[in-house]
Amino acid sequence: MVAGLFLMVRVLSYFVEILLASRRLPPKAAIIFSVWSSFLLGDKKAAALIFKA
């Protein structure tokens, strides 16, 4: 179940990166999603760095 959640977050993050590259997603939404996915994946240091930027 945890592996499925991890995979789902990875797929969503790739989708967000594609949307951001095509400029269909506002930058603020991308930052919020990046922080959320970093917390969800347990990478609190990366989330803190993204949040400060």
N, C-alpha and C positions, 0 to 999 in steps of 0.2 A: 504494500500500500504506500509506503514511504517512497519507494522507487518510482511508483506511478506518479506521485505528486511531484517528485523531483523532475521527472521527464516532462510533465505537463508545464511546469514553470519554465523549463529550458525551451520548449517549443514556443511558449508565449513570448519569451524574451527575444527569440529569433524573429518572431512575427512583428514585435514592436520595433526592432532594429530595421526591418525591411520598410515598415511604414514611416519611420523617422527618416530613412534614406530617401524615400520618395516624397518627403515633406508633406505627408498627409496627417501627421500627428503633431500637435503642439508640443514644443520642447518641455513645458511644465509637466504635461502628462507623462512624458517619457522619463523625466527625473523621478516623479512619484512612483512610477512602475519599477524603476531601477532600485530605488530604496526598498520598496515592498518585497521585490524578489530577492534582494540581498538578505534581508531579515529572514525571509521564509527559508532560504537555503542555508541559513546559519552563518553567513559571512557578515558579522556585525561591524568589522573594521572597514570593509568596503562600503557598507551602507553609511557609516559615519562620514567617510570621505566624500561620498556622493552628496550627502545631505549638506555638508559644509561648502561644497563647490557652488 
